[in-house]
Amino acid sequence: MQRTDRNTAEIESLYRQHGPELLLFAQAVTGERGRAQDAVHQVFLKLIEKGSLRQVVDKKAYLFACVRIAALNEGKQRERNAPLDSDAAWFIPPDRDYAGEQNLRRALEALPGDQRQVMVLHVWGELTFSQISDLLDLSSNTVASRYRYALAKLRDSMFAKENYCANS
């Protein structure tokens, strides 16, 4: 196997392994699934062109950083905001709770963008607060605070919906 084939295979493996959470994160940044897909694909195409990630220590965090930059740059070019695509596949559990998924999706959409990004990076991206801190160029305390605020807002929103449904 040639060196470029090995690098391409590594990049393909990273795409298969981290693609779904990178797409979800890009969607949280751009607010639109199509634009998120473009950002993720752009990152991986550039990686294939460059040919190597050998010098990258934390490949997962590096991928999130690259996708974030690509999504933000794409958003600046378009200069528009779009709501999250309501048909996006956020969850794929064996026994889907469509109503619960819809409520959580709406609650996530209602979060401020900075809190939604931290939530998606930590929960779906499985990044640590330290990795998120480096990625977003924030202190770990700020990241942890945004996560706590987002969690509290999600909890309040979800319990409010449950209580409303129970009292109806």
C-alpha angles and dihedrals in degrees: 000000000000122000093251092049090053091050092048090049090051091049091048090050091051090049092052092045100044105018098102096051092042089053092048091050092047088050090053089053099043100030091222130086096215093051089046091053090050091052094049093046091047090055094050093045090054090048090053090049091050090046104208145061093178095122095047112103101191104032095179094053090043091055092050090050092050093048091048092052093046092049094047092047091049090049092051090052093053095036094204138112123221129184119251113277105259091208094058117125102241096159135027105185120160093245103033119210097207095182092049091046091051091049092049092046090052091047090051091049089053093056118099110262095249092053093044091053093051091046093051093045093050102038104031100020091045092217120153121241088252092055091046089048091055093043096051095033092237133126117267089241091056091049092048091048093051089049092050092048091048092048091050092049092048091048092049092046094048094045091047090055092046092049092047091051092046092051095046 
